[in-house]
Amino acid sequence: MIYYYLDHLMGAYLNQDYDLSGETPEEVVQCYLDSEGVAHASGLAEDCTKFIENNNDVETNFEALYGDDFSPRLWRITAIEFLQKTSEQAKAFISDSESR
Protein backbone atom coordinates (compact mmCIF):
# COMPACT_ATOMS: atom_id res chain seq x y z
CA MET A 1 0.00 0.00 0.00
CA ILE A 2 1.20 3.49 -0.79
CA TYR A 3 1.01 6.15 1.90
CA TYR A 4 1.47 9.27 -0.23
CA TYR A 5 1.42 11.88 2.55
CA LEU A 6 3.38 9.82 5.05
CA ASP A 7 5.94 9.02 2.33
CA HIS A 8 6.17 12.76 1.53
CA LEU A 9 6.70 13.66 5.20
CA MET A 10 9.42 11.06 5.56
CA GLY A 11 11.19 11.69 2.29
CA ALA A 12 11.10 15.47 2.28
CA TYR A 13 11.08 16.43 5.97
CA LEU A 14 12.05 13.59 8.33
CA ASN A 15 15.18 12.57 6.51
CA GLN A 16 18.90 12.94 7.25
CA ASP A 17 18.47 16.74 7.00
CA TYR A 18 15.47 16.91 9.34
CA ASP A 19 17.20 19.49 11.53
CA LEU A 20 16.63 22.10 8.82
CA SER A 21 12.92 21.86 9.66
CA GLY A 22 13.07 21.47 13.44
CA GLU A 23 14.85 19.93 16.39
CA THR A 24 12.24 17.30 17.29
CA PRO A 25 9.88 15.11 15.27
CA GLU A 26 6.97 17.25 16.45
CA GLU A 27 8.65 20.43 15.20
CA VAL A 28 9.42 18.80 11.85
CA VAL A 29 5.83 17.59 11.50
CA GLN A 30 4.64 21.12 12.31
CA CYS A 31 6.92 22.52 9.62
CA TYR A 32 5.40 20.02 7.17
CA LEU A 33 1.87 21.02 8.17
CA ASP A 34 2.61 24.74 7.99
CA SER A 35 4.25 24.35 4.58
CA GLU A 36 1.84 21.89 2.97
CA GLY A 37 -1.51 23.01 4.40
CA VAL A 38 -4.83 21.49 5.39
CA ALA A 39 -5.27 19.06 2.47
CA HIS A 40 -1.92 17.43 3.22
CA ALA A 41 -2.67 17.43 6.95
CA SER A 42 -5.88 15.52 6.29
CA GLY A 43 -4.08 13.04 4.07
CA LEU A 44 -1.30 12.60 6.60
CA ALA A 45 -3.73 11.89 9.44
CA GLU A 46 -5.48 9.31 7.26
CA ASP A 47 -2.20 7.69 6.17
CA CYS A 48 -1.04 7.34 9.78
CA THR A 49 -4.31 5.69 10.79
CA LYS A 50 -4.27 3.37 7.77
CA PHE A 51 -0.66 2.38 8.43
CA ILE A 52 -1.57 1.24 11.94
CA GLU A 53 -4.76 -0.51 10.80
CA ASN A 54 -3.22 -2.26 7.78
CA ASN A 55 -0.05 -3.66 9.33
CA ASN A 56 0.09 -6.62 11.67
CA ASP A 57 3.61 -5.64 12.72
CA VAL A 58 3.69 -1.85 12.63
CA GLU A 59 7.17 -1.55 14.14
CA THR A 60 8.87 -3.90 11.67
CA ASN A 61 7.01 -2.56 8.64
CA PHE A 62 7.65 1.07 9.59
CA GLU A 63 11.35 0.32 10.02
CA ALA A 64 11.45 -1.47 6.66
CA LEU A 65 9.83 1.46 4.85
CA TYR A 66 11.32 4.45 6.63
CA GLY A 67 14.22 3.20 8.75
CA ASP A 68 16.86 4.51 6.36
CA ASP A 69 15.64 8.07 6.96
CA PHE A 70 13.94 8.12 10.36
CA SER A 71 13.74 5.87 13.40
CA PRO A 72 11.30 6.74 16.19
CA ARG A 73 13.45 4.64 18.55
CA LEU A 74 16.08 7.37 18.46
CA TRP A 75 13.47 9.61 20.09
CA ARG A 76 12.47 6.91 22.61
CA ILE A 77 9.06 6.31 21.09
CA THR A 78 7.58 3.47 19.09
CA ALA A 79 6.42 3.71 15.50
CA ILE A 80 2.83 3.36 16.70
CA GLU A 81 3.31 6.26 19.12
CA PHE A 82 4.88 8.35 16.37
CA LEU A 83 2.02 7.61 13.97
CA GLN A 84 -0.62 8.31 16.61
CA LYS A 85 1.02 11.60 17.68
CA THR A 86 1.48 12.68 14.07
CA SER A 87 -2.16 11.93 13.28
CA GLU A 88 -3.30 13.88 16.35
CA GLN A 89 -1.03 16.80 15.44
CA ALA A 90 -2.40 16.86 11.90
CA LYS A 91 -6.00 16.79 13.15
CA ALA A 92 -5.26 19.62 15.59
CA PHE A 93 -3.73 21.62 12.74
CA ILE A 94 -6.90 21.13 10.68
CA SER A 95 -9.10 22.13 13.60
CA ASP A 96 -7.00 25.23 14.31
CA SER A 97 -7.09 26.19 10.62
CA GLU A 98 -10.87 25.88 10.48
CA SER A 99 -11.35 28.07 13.54
CA ARG A 100 -9.37 30.96 12.05
KOLPA-856536 format. One line per field, with one value per residue (C-alpha): chain; y, z, x; residue number from 1. Coordinates in Angstrom, 1 decimal, decimal comma. Last residue first. Example, Ala and Ser with C-alpha at 12.3 -4.5 7.8 and 13.67 -1.06 7.14 Angstrom:
2
chaine	A	A
north	-1,1	-4,5
up	7,1	7,8
east	13,7	12,3
num	2	1
//
This chain:
100
chaine	A	A	A	A	A	A	A	A	A	A	A	A	A	A	A	A	A	A	A	A	A	A	A	A	A	A	A	A	A	A	A	A	A	A	A	A	A	A	A	A	A	A	A	A	A	A	A	A	A	A	A	A	A	A	A	A	A	A	A	A	A	A	A	A	A	A	A	A	A	A	A	A	A	A	A	A	A	A	A	A	A	A	A	A	A	A	A	A	A	A	A	A	A	A	A	A	A	A	A	A
north	31,0	28,1	25,9	26,2	25,2	22,1	21,1	21,6	19,6	16,8	16,9	16,8	13,9	11,9	12,7	11,6	8,3	7,6	8,4	6,3	3,4	3,7	3,5	6,3	6,9	9,6	7,4	4,6	6,7	5,9	8,1	8,1	4,5	3,2	4,5	1,5	-1,5	0,3	1,1	-2,6	-3,9	-1,6	-1,9	-5,6	-6,6	-3,7	-2,3	-0,5	1,2	2,4	3,4	5,7	7,3	7,7	9,3	11,9	12,6	13,0	15,5	17,4	17,4	19,1	21,5	23,0	21,9	24,4	24,7	21,0	20,0	22,5	21,1	17,6	18,8	20,4	17,3	15,1	17,3	19,9	21,5	21,9	22,1	19,5	16,9	16,7	12,9	12,6	13,6	16,4	15,5	11,7	11,1	13,7	12,8	9,0	9,8	11,9	9,3	6,2	3,5	0,0
up	12,0	13,5	10,5	10,6	14,3	13,6	10,7	12,7	15,6	13,2	11,9	15,4	16,4	13,3	14,1	17,7	16,6	14,0	16,4	19,1	16,7	15,5	19,1	21,1	22,6	20,1	18,5	18,5	16,2	13,4	10,4	7,0	6,4	8,7	6,6	4,8	6,7	10,0	9,6	8,6	11,7	14,1	12,6	12,7	11,7	9,3	7,8	10,8	11,9	8,4	7,8	10,8	9,8	6,2	7,3	9,4	6,6	4,1	6,3	6,9	3,2	2,5	5,4	4,4	3,0	4,6	8,0	8,2	7,2	9,6	12,3	11,5	11,9	15,2	16,5	15,3	17,3	16,4	13,4	9,7	8,8	11,5	9,3	7,0	7,2	6,5	8,3	6,0	2,3	2,3	5,6	5,2	1,5	2,3	5,0	2,5	-0,2	1,9	-0,8	0,0
east	-9,4	-11,4	-10,9	-7,1	-7,0	-9,1	-6,9	-3,7	-5,3	-6,0	-2,4	-1,0	-3,3	-2,2	1,5	1,0	-0,6	2,0	4,9	3,3	2,8	6,4	7,6	9,1	12,5	13,5	16,1	13,4	11,3	13,7	13,9	15,6	16,9	14,2	11,3	9,8	11,5	11,3	7,7	7,0	8,9	7,2	3,7	3,6	0,1	0,0	-3,2	-4,8	-1,6	-0,7	-4,3	-4,3	-1,0	-2,2	-5,5	-3,7	-1,3	-4,1	-5,9	-2,7	-1,9	-5,3	-4,8	-1,5	1,8	4,2	2,6	1,9	5,4	6,9	4,6	5,8	9,4	8,7	7,0	9,9	12,2	14,9	13,1	12,9	16,6	17,2	15,5	18,5	18,9	15,2	12,0	11,1	11,1	11,2	9,4	6,7	6,2	5,9	3,4	1,4	1,5	1,0	1,2	0,0
num	100	99	98	97	96	95	94	93	92	91	90	89	88	87	86	85	84	83	82	81	80	79	78	77	76	75	74	73	72	71	70	69	68	67	66	65	64	63	62	61	60	59	58	57	56	55	54	53	52	51	50	49	48	47	46	45	44	43	42	41	40	39	38	37	36	35	34	33	32	31	30	29	28	27	26	25	24	23	22	21	20	19	18	17	16	15	14	13	12	11	10	9	8	7	6	5	4	3	2	1
//
